Amino acid sequence: MAEYDLVVRGGQVAGGFGTMRCDIGIRGGRIVALAESITDGTATLDAGGLLVLPGGVDSHCHIEEPARGGYVGTGGDLAVTVNEESFRTASTSAFAGGTTSVVCFVPQWKGEGILPRLADYEQRAARGMLDYSFHQIISDPTDEVLEREVPQIVARGIRSLKVFLTYEPLHLSDEQFLKVLVTARRHGCLVTVHCENYAAIKWRTEMLMKAGMTGPKYHAWSRPVVVEREATHRAIALAELVDQPIQVFHVSCAEAAEEIARAQHRGLKVWGETCPQYLTLTAADMDRPGFKGAAYMCSPSPRTVEEQARIWEMIRRGTLDVVSSDHCGFSMGGEAGKAANGRDAPFRDIPNGIPGLAARLPILFSEGVSKGRISLDHFVRLTATNPARLMGLAPRKGVIAIGADADLALWDPKKKAVIKNPLMQHAIDYTPYEGLEVTGWPVATIRRGEVVMRDGVVQAEPGSGQFLPRAPYDFIAPRGVLADGFDAAPAPS
């Protein structure tokens, strides 16, 4: 009987701790051997001439997410709807792009608790093939939710709470945000934050509407850099007040990143994430005839070419240490996506969000590694090692090491491809990256020792994904530094 279920042979392995040529022995879904030569495998996968990277960890994805009373970013009053991307199609797309694990969002609806939505979402996620964990959105932080329900979801392995400082009906006031921060500190959770100023965006949108400036291009005008910078500064200050670690999601501009850098310099536990759209798209993409600009609408808005260069610098400095997809797809056709409120709807009423599960790794590899902006090791940290560590999934995910899950992406660093929507293998009818040429492409994806993608063909059993519960972990522990020594969030007795 062979010692290993699968041996990956002859590849250049970049596992999060440097690069070396070695073989990988896999047994029972885990990496159990790294050696110069391993031959005793039931199956062998030749990785000669290829890079072997950890399977991508995408810690910011909206998948099969139910919504009530309209889509995020709209003013409509729609019936309950579900994001077009199911866990099955999302799994296919993720595997096609070299990603093996995701963290996605359980919604909360105003006036309701969080447990009913969690039960529904658990059933949805169990139908996919990806390994997955959850962020819990908190949009209505009542005493019942914070004191009774949050401890229950923490006990079930959810250790990150998501809050919005903008969007109707999701945004929290400063007082509500503080209550969530205190609750997270008490129960050992990370808080992830969408930082844009709700009141400023609402006011500016109203002014643009009155001026007749309603097309997709004005989405960027409604939320300029200053509203992201201000909200980032405020979120950090309030988190510092109660000594609660936070991650700032989808940073689009250097001014917001500089707020994070200043906090990090002071020793605060504040982390920053950005996305491929802020490295490749610009506000000018929304300035297209008719409804076409809607394809590029997301929040925060893409900025300028000059801002892209500044974001790259913040990545190189380590201020922004995670690159996620913020996959949030709405099709351009049909009546359930971008055109939910009509193709002549003002930007205020167009669902904003773009797909990017499969595109994330190829774009970052091409724009970063292939073009010499970042090293291969840095790419691995940004896309796998760092998100796994921050989300409490390490050392099981995000590295190639003995004992870790055998999640691997075999990468041809010289393969050129032009991004087309069929390549993305998602449920959305377009990609905002259509026509972008990239250098470097995943040719095989392995999830827990099983080859789930080979040469673009995905083969995985629906329902084979696993939930990834997160136990307490020291990386996000508070520093123990409090204003005047007053602890507003003592641990429960």
Summary of the structure (lengths in Angstrom):
residues: 493
radius of gyration: 21.7
end to end distance: 52.5
largest distance: 75.2
contacts: 1842
relative contact order: 0.18
helix: 33%
strand: 24%
